Amino acid sequence: MDKKLFKGSHWFALAVSLVVFLFCAIQVSAQNYQGYMTLEQKVKNQTDNLKNDVKLTDRQYQESYDIFLKYTKDEKDIQNRGKSRKATNRAIKSSEKEKTQEFKLVLDENQFKEYKKIVKAQEERNQIAEDAIVAKEKAAKAELKSKKADEKAEKANEKAEKAREKSDKAVKKANDVKRYY
């Protein structure tokens, strides 16, 4: 009876593993799709989202597309320079300010207010993401430091153990010498 139960649970575990594997594969596939969008596709998505959010006219749509394209290329260039994250973020923020000024010329007052709200929300999301990255890096550094301290403590314990063994041998030898005298 126990063998039948084990065989059944074995198949169940295999089925669960396959389901988990497929779920993970779907998630990775969806992430890869977003990562492989062309620059123009990303810009079109941004412009379409803006059109839906602030009700762009056809002329505004084309001008917005051009602005997004220009600054998306700039951002990509900034990121490819290989500078520190702080320097890259400063350059991108500066670029964002310029982009906002261009949008101020394209959008009417109400549209621009709505655009500013969208930008502010995005900046908040970006800051949260940046804070999370920094926190993860700090945690990784702390973990590494802890690991090194643990290794150092382990080595110290090994040295202490060897010293105790040496001490015990010396005491035993001393005791053996006393017996002969």
VENTA-V643520 format. One record per pair of residues at least 4 apart in sequence whose C-alpha atoms are under 6 Angstrom apart, sorted by sequence separation. I is the first residue (numbers start at 0). J is the second residue. If there is no record, write none. Layout:
I;J / I;J
This chain:
8;12 / 36;40 / 43;47 / 49;53 / 50;54 / 55;59 / 56;60 / 59;63 / 67;71 / 70;74 / 84;88 / 102;106 / 106;110 / 107;111 / 126;130 / 162;166 / 163;167 / 168;172 / 50;55 / 55;60 / 106;111 / 46;64 / 42;67 / 42;68 / 53;110
